Amino acid sequence: MRRKGFVEPNNLAEIIQSASRASIPPSMIVCIEFVESSGGKHFDAETNNPLGWKNGKASFPSIPAAIRHVSEQLGSGHDYAGKTLEEKLRVYNPRPYYLVKVMGCMSQIAQ
């Protein structure tokens, strides 16, 4: 996250904890934030939505609340439960390039 220039605080502890509870890789949340808002740099701060939930239109009381909500939805939400990571990402954003960008980011983190 430091290497990619994420905004501080980067909420990494919340990402790890929320993703673990939701049984999804923390790198998925990190990479969604990177693709959606360039690591927390470009989003409407009043929404606390650096993950672009609901096309960036959703608002949350805080960024950690957004992380928890998106993690829960990706893990077991109605539209996401029982799907592979790739399928979850296609539901999150159906544009073909989106899957490539997020999965590419996740593979960089894995290295």
VEXMAR-193253 format. One record per residue (C-alpha): x, y, z; residue in one letter; residue number from 1. Coordinates in Angstrom, 2 decimals, padded with zeros to 5 digits, always signed. Example, Ala and Ser with C-alpha at 12.3 -4.5 7.8 and 13.67 -1.06 7.14 Angstrom:
<nubas>
<nuba><u>+012.30</u><v>-004.50</v><w>+007.80</w><r>a</r><k>1</k></nuba>
<nuba><u>+013.67</u><v>-001.06</v><w>+007.14</w><r>s</r><k>2</k></nuba>
</nubas>
This chain:
<nubas>
<nuba><u>+000.00</u><v>+000.00</v><w>+000.00</w><r>m</r><k>1</k></nuba>
<nuba><u>+002.91</u><v>+002.30</v><w>+000.74</w><r>r</r><k>2</k></nuba>
<nuba><u>+004.47</u><v>+001.48</v><w>-002.62</w><r>r</r><k>3</k></nuba>
<nuba><u>+001.20</u><v>+002.29</v><w>-004.44</w><r>k</r><k>4</k></nuba>
<nuba><u>+000.81</u><v>+005.58</v><w>-002.56</w><r>g</r><k>5</k></nuba>
<nuba><u>-002.35</u><v>+004.83</v><w>-000.61</w><r>f</r><k>6</k></nuba>
<nuba><u>-003.67</u><v>+007.66</v><w>+001.51</w><r>v</r><k>7</k></nuba>
<nuba><u>-002.91</u><v>+007.39</v><w>+005.23</w><r>e</r><k>8</k></nuba>
<nuba><u>-004.36</u><v>+006.02</v><w>+007.38</w><r>p</r><k>9</k></nuba>
<nuba><u>-004.67</u><v>+003.06</v><w>+005.06</w><r>n</r><k>10</k></nuba>
<nuba><u>-006.97</u><v>+001.06</v><w>+007.39</w><r>n</r><k>11</k></nuba>
<nuba><u>-004.96</u><v>-002.11</v><w>+006.79</w><r>l</r><k>12</k></nuba>
<nuba><u>-005.85</u><v>-003.64</v><w>+010.17</w><r>a</r><k>13</k></nuba>
<nuba><u>-009.57</u><v>-003.14</v><w>+009.45</w><r>e</r><k>14</k></nuba>
<nuba><u>-009.16</u><v>-004.57</v><w>+005.95</w><r>i</r><k>15</k></nuba>
<nuba><u>-007.41</u><v>-007.69</v><w>+007.25</w><r>i</r><k>16</k></nuba>
<nuba><u>-009.91</u><v>-008.22</v><w>+010.06</w><r>q</r><k>17</k></nuba>
<nuba><u>-013.03</u><v>-007.59</v><w>+007.95</w><r>s</r><k>18</k></nuba>
<nuba><u>-011.84</u><v>-009.65</v><w>+004.99</w><r>a</r><k>19</k></nuba>
<nuba><u>-010.84</u><v>-012.53</v><w>+007.26</w><r>s</r><k>20</k></nuba>
<nuba><u>-014.29</u><v>-012.52</v><w>+008.90</w><r>r</r><k>21</k></nuba>
<nuba><u>-015.88</u><v>-012.55</v><w>+005.44</w><r>a</r><k>22</k></nuba>
<nuba><u>-013.56</u><v>-015.33</v><w>+004.16</w><r>s</r><k>23</k></nuba>
<nuba><u>-012.21</u><v>-013.25</v><w>+001.30</w><r>i</r><k>24</k></nuba>
<nuba><u>-008.58</u><v>-012.30</v><w>+000.67</w><r>p</r><k>25</k></nuba>
<nuba><u>-007.63</u><v>-008.91</v><w>+002.15</w><r>p</r><k>26</k></nuba>
<nuba><u>-005.85</u><v>-008.19</v><w>-001.13</w><r>s</r><k>27</k></nuba>
<nuba><u>-009.26</u><v>-008.13</v><w>-002.82</w><r>m</r><k>28</k></nuba>
<nuba><u>-010.37</u><v>-005.17</v><w>-000.69</w><r>i</r><k>29</k></nuba>
<nuba><u>-007.01</u><v>-003.43</v><w>-001.09</w><r>v</r><k>30</k></nuba>
<nuba><u>-007.14</u><v>-003.81</v><w>-004.85</w><r>c</r><k>31</k></nuba>
<nuba><u>-010.76</u><v>-002.75</v><w>-005.15</w><r>i</r><k>32</k></nuba>
<nuba><u>-009.82</u><v>+000.43</v><w>-003.27</w><r>e</r><k>33</k></nuba>
<nuba><u>-006.81</u><v>+000.91</v><w>-005.51</w><r>f</r><k>34</k></nuba>
<nuba><u>-008.84</u><v>+000.53</v><w>-008.72</w><r>v</r><k>35</k></nuba>
<nuba><u>-011.88</u><v>+002.49</v><w>-007.49</w><r>e</r><k>36</k></nuba>
<nuba><u>-010.16</u><v>+005.47</v><w>-005.88</w><r>s</r><k>37</k></nuba>
<nuba><u>-006.42</u><v>+005.20</v><w>-006.58</w><r>s</r><k>38</k></nuba>
<nuba><u>-005.83</u><v>+004.04</v><w>-003.03</w><r>g</r><k>39</k></nuba>
<nuba><u>-008.17</u><v>+006.50</v><w>-001.35</w><r>g</r><k>40</k></nuba>
<nuba><u>-007.04</u><v>+009.54</v><w>-003.35</w><r>k</r><k>41</k></nuba>
<nuba><u>-010.05</u><v>+010.12</v><w>-005.61</w><r>h</r><k>42</k></nuba>
<nuba><u>-013.53</u><v>+009.77</v><w>-004.14</w><r>f</r><k>43</k></nuba>
<nuba><u>-016.11</u><v>+012.04</v><w>-002.57</w><r>d</r><k>44</k></nuba>
<nuba><u>-014.82</u><v>+012.30</v><w>+001.01</w><r>a</r><k>45</k></nuba>
<nuba><u>-018.33</u><v>+013.03</v><w>+002.29</w><r>e</r><k>46</k></nuba>
<nuba><u>-019.39</u><v>+009.51</v><w>+001.31</w><r>t</r><k>47</k></nuba>
<nuba><u>-016.54</u><v>+007.64</v><w>+003.05</w><r>n</r><k>48</k></nuba>
<nuba><u>-016.74</u><v>+005.27</v><w>+000.08</w><r>n</r><k>49</k></nuba>
<nuba><u>-013.24</u><v>+004.71</v><w>-001.38</w><r>p</r><k>50</k></nuba>
<nuba><u>-014.35</u><v>+001.23</v><w>-002.50</w><r>l</r><k>51</k></nuba>
<nuba><u>-016.89</u><v>+002.60</v><w>-004.98</w><r>g</r><k>52</k></nuba>
<nuba><u>-019.81</u><v>+000.64</v><w>-003.48</w><r>w</r><k>53</k></nuba>
<nuba><u>-023.02</u><v>+001.10</v><w>-005.53</w><r>k</r><k>54</k></nuba>
<nuba><u>-021.13</u><v>+002.96</v><w>-008.26</w><r>n</r><k>55</k></nuba>
<nuba><u>-019.72</u><v>+005.32</v><w>-005.65</w><r>g</r><k>56</k></nuba>
<nuba><u>-023.19</u><v>+006.53</v><w>-004.68</w><r>k</r><k>57</k></nuba>
<nuba><u>-023.41</u><v>+004.83</v><w>-001.26</w><r>a</r><k>58</k></nuba>
<nuba><u>-022.45</u><v>+006.71</v><w>+001.90</w><r>s</r><k>59</k></nuba>
<nuba><u>-021.01</u><v>+005.30</v><w>+005.11</w><r>f</r><k>60</k></nuba>
<nuba><u>-020.45</u><v>+006.81</v><w>+008.56</w><r>p</r><k>61</k></nuba>
<nuba><u>-016.71</u><v>+006.09</v><w>+008.22</w><r>s</r><k>62</k></nuba>
<nuba><u>-014.20</u><v>+004.42</v><w>+005.92</w><r>i</r><k>63</k></nuba>
<nuba><u>-013.84</u><v>+001.45</v><w>+008.33</w><r>p</r><k>64</k></nuba>
<nuba><u>-017.64</u><v>+001.04</v><w>+008.15</w><r>a</r><k>65</k></nuba>
<nuba><u>-017.40</u><v>+000.96</v><w>+004.34</w><r>a</r><k>66</k></nuba>
<nuba><u>-014.65</u><v>-001.67</v><w>+004.54</w><r>i</r><k>67</k></nuba>
<nuba><u>-016.74</u><v>-003.81</v><w>+006.88</w><r>r</r><k>68</k></nuba>
<nuba><u>-019.87</u><v>-003.50</v><w>+004.75</w><r>h</r><k>69</k></nuba>
<nuba><u>-018.18</u><v>-004.27</v><w>+001.43</w><r>v</r><k>70</k></nuba>
<nuba><u>-016.26</u><v>-007.19</v><w>+002.95</w><r>s</r><k>71</k></nuba>
<nuba><u>-019.45</u><v>-008.66</v><w>+004.42</w><r>e</r><k>72</k></nuba>
<nuba><u>-021.28</u><v>-008.28</v><w>+001.12</w><r>q</r><k>73</k></nuba>
<nuba><u>-018.47</u><v>-009.83</v><w>-000.91</w><r>l</r><k>74</k></nuba>
<nuba><u>-018.22</u><v>-012.70</v><w>+001.55</w><r>g</r><k>75</k></nuba>
<nuba><u>-021.84</u><v>-013.64</v><w>+002.08</w><r>s</r><k>76</k></nuba>
<nuba><u>-024.12</u><v>-011.00</v><w>+000.59</w><r>g</r><k>77</k></nuba>
<nuba><u>-027.09</u><v>-012.11</v><w>-001.51</w><r>h</r><k>78</k></nuba>
<nuba><u>-025.44</u><v>-011.24</v><w>-004.83</w><r>d</r><k>79</k></nuba>
<nuba><u>-022.03</u><v>-012.69</v><w>-003.90</w><r>y</r><k>80</k></nuba>
<nuba><u>-022.49</u><v>-015.81</v><w>-001.73</w><r>a</r><k>81</k></nuba>
<nuba><u>-021.20</u><v>-019.03</v><w>-003.25</w><r>g</r><k>82</k></nuba>
<nuba><u>-019.34</u><v>-017.31</v><w>-006.09</w><r>k</r><k>83</k></nuba>
<nuba><u>-015.64</u><v>-017.53</v><w>-006.96</w><r>t</r><k>84</k></nuba>
<nuba><u>-013.48</u><v>-014.42</v><w>-006.55</w><r>l</r><k>85</k></nuba>
<nuba><u>-013.72</u><v>-013.79</v><w>-010.28</w><r>e</r><k>86</k></nuba>
<nuba><u>-017.50</u><v>-014.10</v><w>-010.22</w><r>e</r><k>87</k></nuba>
<nuba><u>-017.72</u><v>-011.78</v><w>-007.22</w><r>k</r><k>88</k></nuba>
<nuba><u>-015.67</u><v>-009.17</v><w>-009.07</w><r>l</r><k>89</k></nuba>
<nuba><u>-017.86</u><v>-009.48</v><w>-012.17</w><r>r</r><k>90</k></nuba>
<nuba><u>-020.91</u><v>-008.76</v><w>-010.02</w><r>v</r><k>91</k></nuba>
<nuba><u>-019.12</u><v>-005.88</v><w>-008.26</w><r>y</r><k>92</k></nuba>
<nuba><u>-018.29</u><v>-004.27</v><w>-011.60</w><r>n</r><k>93</k></nuba>
<nuba><u>-019.21</u><v>-006.07</v><w>-014.81</w><r>p</r><k>94</k></nuba>
<nuba><u>-016.85</u><v>-004.13</v><w>-017.07</w><r>r</r><k>95</k></nuba>
<nuba><u>-014.35</u><v>-006.63</v><w>-018.54</w><r>p</r><k>96</k></nuba>
<nuba><u>-011.27</u><v>-004.54</v><w>-017.71</w><r>y</r><k>97</k></nuba>
<nuba><u>-012.25</u><v>-004.36</v><w>-014.03</w><r>y</r><k>98</k></nuba>
<nuba><u>-011.65</u><v>-008.05</v><w>-013.37</w><r>l</r><k>99</k></nuba>
<nuba><u>-008.28</u><v>-007.83</v><w>-015.13</w><r>v</r><k>100</k></nuba>
<nuba><u>-007.21</u><v>-004.78</v><w>-013.12</w><r>k</r><k>101</k></nuba>
<nuba><u>-008.24</u><v>-006.11</v><w>-009.70</w><r>v</r><k>102</k></nuba>
<nuba><u>-006.89</u><v>-009.63</v><w>-010.29</w><r>m</r><k>103</k></nuba>
<nuba><u>-003.64</u><v>-008.17</v><w>-011.66</w><r>g</r><k>104</k></nuba>
<nuba><u>-003.28</u><v>-006.04</v><w>-008.54</w><r>c</r><k>105</k></nuba>
<nuba><u>-004.00</u><v>-009.05</v><w>-006.33</w><r>m</r><k>106</k></nuba>
<nuba><u>-001.32</u><v>-011.09</v><w>-008.09</w><r>s</r><k>107</k></nuba>
<nuba><u>+001.23</u><v>-008.30</v><w>-007.52</w><r>q</r><k>108</k></nuba>
<nuba><u>+000.43</u><v>-008.29</v><w>-003.81</w><r>i</r><k>109</k></nuba>
<nuba><u>+000.81</u><v>-012.09</v><w>-003.70</w><r>a</r><k>110</k></nuba>
<nuba><u>+004.37</u><v>-011.72</v><w>-004.99</w><r>q</r><k>111</k></nuba>
</nubas>
